[in-house]
Structures are given as structure tokens and as C-alpha cells.
Amino acid sequence: MAKAAKTAIKTKDQKAAADAKNWTKVIRTLRSPKTGAYTFKEAIVHKDKIKEYLGS
């Protein structure tokens, strides 16, 4: 069974731990115009910039 997410961040610097929770892993599905195959692009994006990232 997986550990709870809140225990995943263990650091002595509480400010850095709190800031780390503001980032999200975003996975975009892209389709190749040449072959039609799907590819996936992963990025770590700040939670305030997610819609901008997905819109581009």
C-alpha cells in the first residue's frame, strides 16, 4: 500500500516544503500530424500557470 502524500515531503526547511506543494506534474497528450501517433509531454508547472500551459 502506498504512503500518504503528506508524508512524502520530509525536509528541515518547512518553507521549502510548503512551496513544493504549489507545483503540479502536468501530462499533455500530443498527436503527431505526420504519423497520427500519440506522444506524451510531461512538465512540472506552478499551480497558477496550469491553464496557460495547457492552452498553449
Residue, then its C-alpha position, 0 to 999 in steps of 0.5 A: m500500500a502506498k504512503a500518504a502524500k503528506t508524508a512524502i515531503k520530509t525536509k528541515d526547511q518547512k518553507a521549502a516544503a510548503d512551496a513544493k506543494n504549489w507545483t503540479k506534474v502536468i501530462r499533455t497528450l500530443r498527436s503527431p500530424k505526420t504519423g497520427a501517433y500519440t506522444f506524451k509531454e510531461a512538465i512540472v508547472h506552478k499551480d497558477k500557470i496550469k491553464e496557460y500551459l495547457g492552452s498553449 
